[in-house]
Amino acid sequence: MTLIANKKAHLKYAPLENFSAGIELLGTEVKALRAKLGSLDGARVVIRGGEAFIIGMTIPPYQAANAPKSYDPERARRLLLDKKEIATLLAAESKKGLTIIPFEVYNSKRFVKARVSIVRGKGKSDRREDLKKRDAERETGRILKNR
């Protein structure tokens, strides 16, 4: 079940490779995510010291009155990945034109995980083609539904 999603990511980026990663969160952050609070707009993944972190992901406090004063809603959150996956992400991060972004945060049984992807940015023409394909599929669906 998807908790929060990066809705504009499919328009701006073409995914090349997907990874599923656990996220190191506080208890109140998990509660906030399950209440569908939070945002992935502008979030990205960076590799530092052999570990992967999500930067720019916003999770507001679950109960603002009970949140500690030192709580930072945009703190860097560590991703739980294998060494091979981190090496793959590090290699992709060093290549020009590629970036790593989180597409969604979801529940997997009792765990909260993120689907991160190595992506390449789309140009305007690619975006227009995607919109045309989507509109054509929508029209064919309408025609078939009305038969």
C-alpha positions, 0 to 999 in steps of 0.5 A: 500500500502506497503511503506517499508518492512522488507524483511528478517524477514519472513526468520528469524522469525515465526510470532505468533501474528500481530498488526497494529499500528500508528506511530508518525512521522514528516512531512518530515518523512512521505514524505520520506516514501511515496517516498519509502525511509527508512529501517526496517533492524535491527528494533525492538519494545521495551516497555518503560514506558507504551509506545511502540517505534520502535528502529533501523528504518532508515528514511533519510531526504526527502530533505537533504539540507532542513533538520534541523541539529539536525535531527536523521534518527534513532531516536526512534519513538513512536507507537500508540497502545491500552493499552491492546495491549501494555500489550500483547506486554510487556508480550511477551517481557518478555518471553524468546525466543520471540521478537517484530519486525516491518514487514512493514510500510504501508498507510491506507488511509491518515495514516502511520501505521506499522504492528508489530508482536510477533515472535519466531526465526527460526532455520536452519532446519525451514529455509530450510523447508520454502525454500523447500516449496517455491521452490515446490510451484513455480515449481507447479505454473510453471507446471500449467501455462504451461498446 
